[in-house]
Amino acid sequence: MKKIICLLFAFVPLAANAYPIEVEKQFNGAEVSATTQEIDHNMAALMLYNYGQSEAECSAVFRNGPEAPRTRRTLLAPGASNNMTVKFTRSVIRLRVNLTCNLK
């Protein structure tokens, strides 16, 4: 039993591989919420939800160090949500996201 507990504690540091995600938001009158999520060592997601009464057009630019920035765009209907996912070729150390939303 002691060996099993020691094994479990040995794998705890391997599970803690989170990286910081910085989001710069510009909503320009749109009522949108943004939530970030780390999926894997080289993948991330940005979940958007439109609380407003009109459509919102959103664009997110994901930056991971020296790699080329990845841009994702979506059109959110009132009360709708959408996930923007991105995958990089290198492991992410720090992810920077510039989110811009405008009323349609």
C-alpha distance (Angstrom), angle and dihedral (degrees) to the residues before:
residue distance angle dihedral
M1 . . .
K2 3.80 . .
K3 3.80 90.4 .
I4 3.82 91.4 54.6
I5 3.81 92.2 50.4
C6 3.81 90.9 48.5
L7 3.79 89.9 50.3
L8 3.80 91.7 51.9
F9 3.80 91.9 51.2
A10 3.80 90.4 48.2
F11 3.83 91.3 60.2
V12 3.84 96.3 47.1
P13 3.85 95.1 88.6
L14 3.82 90.4 52.8
A15 3.81 91.3 59.9
A16 3.82 94.4 54.3
N17 3.81 100.5 76.5
A18 3.81 99.3 128.5
Y19 3.78 120.5 147.7
P20 3.81 127.7 -157.1
I21 3.80 119.2 -99.8
E22 3.81 117.3 -158.8
V23 3.81 117.1 -162.8
E24 3.80 123.3 -165.5
K25 3.82 108.4 -164.2
Q26 3.80 131.2 -160.5
F27 3.80 110.3 175.2
N28 3.85 99.3 171.2
G29 3.81 93.6 -158.0
A30 3.81 96.5 -39.4
E31 3.80 116.2 127.3
V32 3.80 99.1 -136.4
S33 3.80 131.2 143.4
A34 3.80 122.1 -152.0
T35 3.80 127.3 -157.2
T36 3.80 124.1 -176.6
Q37 3.78 127.0 -146.0
E38 3.79 134.2 -174.8
I39 3.81 109.6 -138.6
D40 3.82 102.3 174.5
H41 3.81 139.4 -19.5
N42 3.82 89.1 -77.9
M43 3.84 102.9 24.4
A44 3.79 133.8 74.9
A45 3.80 138.5 170.8
L46 3.77 136.5 -151.2
M47 3.81 115.5 -155.7
L48 3.81 115.6 -156.0
Y49 3.80 127.1 -166.5
N50 3.82 124.3 -172.7
Y51 3.82 112.3 -142.3
G52 3.81 93.8 172.7
Q53 3.80 132.3 96.3
S54 3.81 95.2 -119.9
E55 3.81 135.5 55.3
A56 3.78 118.7 -85.0
E57 3.79 124.8 -152.0
C58 3.82 110.6 -151.0
S59 3.78 133.2 -172.3
A60 3.82 125.6 -173.4
V61 3.80 127.0 -168.2
F62 3.82 113.5 -159.2
R63 3.83 116.9 -157.5
N64 3.80 125.2 -170.1
G65 3.78 109.6 176.3
P66 3.80 116.6 -85.0
E67 3.82 96.7 -1.3
A68 3.78 121.5 101.7
P69 3.83 113.0 -89.5
R70 3.80 116.1 -103.1
T71 3.82 118.6 -140.5
R72 3.80 124.4 -156.3
R73 3.82 125.3 -175.1
T74 3.78 132.1 -168.1
L75 3.79 141.0 170.2
L76 3.80 113.0 -137.1
A77 3.79 120.1 -156.5
P78 3.82 117.5 -148.8
G79 3.80 109.0 -73.8
A80 3.81 93.0 8.5
S81 3.78 129.6 124.0
N82 3.78 132.1 -155.6
N83 3.80 137.6 -176.4
M84 3.78 122.7 -134.6
T85 3.80 110.9 -160.4
V86 3.76 129.8 -173.0
K87 3.80 133.9 -172.9
F88 3.78 124.6 -161.5
T89 3.79 129.4 -162.9
R90 3.81 93.2 -129.2
S91 3.78 130.3 52.1
V92 3.78 112.5 -89.8
I93 3.80 116.9 -116.0
R94 3.81 96.8 170.9
L95 3.81 125.9 -2.5
R96 3.79 122.5 -153.3
V97 3.81 119.8 -164.0
N98 3.82 126.0 -170.1
L99 3.81 108.4 -161.6
T100 3.81 120.6 -169.7
C101 3.81 122.3 -180.0
N102 3.80 127.7 -178.3
L103 3.78 132.6 -176.2
K104 3.78 112.3 -106.0
